[in-house]
Structures are given as C-alpha cells and as structure tokens.
Amino acid sequence: MEPTSAAVLITLALALVLFGTSYYYLTTRHKERLALLEKGLPPTAFDRPGAYLPLVLLLGLLCMGLAVGIAAGAFLRALPLANSQEYAYPGAIFFFLGLSLVVGYQVLKTLPPRT
C-alpha cells in the first residue's frame, strides 16, 4: 500500500512541529541557564535528582490505560450491539487513557513535593 501525498504531508508537518517545539524549548532553557550562571548561581543548582520520576509514573499509567482500552475495545466489539462496533476501539482507548491521566493526577497530588 502506497502512502498518499496527504499522509506524507501530515507526517512531515507533525515532525516539523515536534522539532520546532523541541528546538525552541531547549534553546530558551539554555539561554535562561546561561543568564543565571552569569549572575552568580552555582552550576550545581540545576541538578535535580529524581525529577523524571513523575514523568515515568505518568507514562507507565498511560501505557496501562492504553492496554486496558484495547482489551475493553476488543470485548465491546465482540458484543452483539447494533451499529456500535466501529466505535468500540477508539471509544474504549480514549476513555481509559483519560481515566489513567486522572488516576495519575490523583497519585501525583498525594506525593510529597521534591526539592
């Protein structure tokens, strides 16, 4: 199956947006850090051990929500419901992804703040 020109353009546009956003974020952060270092802040002030742990928790919950959504979509698709089989997978996946984000928010809210 050959990709259509619209699919190629959409993929290219998404890649450019991702690159542009990442580039802007990283260059801005670099400039801010250089300005703080020029004002006398020690370089060790940027070390934040464990700062990635909430992200890992959220990604794990999102993966579990995706897996449960796919399983629930397969279950709903197998049910003999009238005209609802084509919406079973997307509906279940998005529902459980949203549910996993809400659970992640509640879990992160109960964790003590990291310094």
Contacts in CASP RR format, 6 or more apart in sequence:
PFRMAT RR
TARGET T0000
AUTHOR 0000-0000-0000
METHOD contacts of the structure
MODEL  1
MEPTSAAVLITLALALVLFGTSYYYLTTRHKERLALLEKGLPPTAFDRPG
AYLPLVLLLGLLCMGLAVGIAAGAFLRALPLANSQEYAYPGAIFFFLGLS
LVVGYQVLKTLPPRT
33 46 0 8 1.000
36 45 0 8 1.000
37 43 0 8 1.000
48 114 0 8 1.000
50 114 0 8 1.000
51 114 0 8 1.000
53 114 0 8 1.000
54 108 0 8 1.000
54 111 0 8 1.000
57 104 0 8 1.000
57 107 0 8 1.000
57 108 0 8 1.000
58 101 0 8 1.000
58 104 0 8 1.000
58 108 0 8 1.000
61 100 0 8 1.000
61 101 0 8 1.000
61 103 0 8 1.000
61 104 0 8 1.000
61 107 0 8 1.000
62 97 0 8 1.000
62 100 0 8 1.000
62 101 0 8 1.000
64 100 0 8 1.000
65 96 0 8 1.000
65 97 0 8 1.000
65 98 0 8 1.000
65 99 0 8 1.000
65 100 0 8 1.000
66 93 0 8 1.000
66 96 0 8 1.000
66 97 0 8 1.000
66 100 0 8 1.000
68 96 0 8 1.000
68 100 0 8 1.000
69 92 0 8 1.000
69 93 0 8 1.000
69 95 0 8 1.000
69 96 0 8 1.000
69 97 0 8 1.000
70 89 0 8 1.000
70 92 0 8 1.000
70 93 0 8 1.000
72 92 0 8 1.000
72 95 0 8 1.000
72 96 0 8 1.000
73 88 0 8 1.000
73 89 0 8 1.000
73 91 0 8 1.000
73 92 0 8 1.000
73 93 0 8 1.000
74 88 0 8 1.000
74 89 0 8 1.000
76 84 0 8 1.000
76 85 0 8 1.000
76 88 0 8 1.000
76 92 0 8 1.000
77 85 0 8 1.000
77 88 0 8 1.000
77 89 0 8 1.000
END
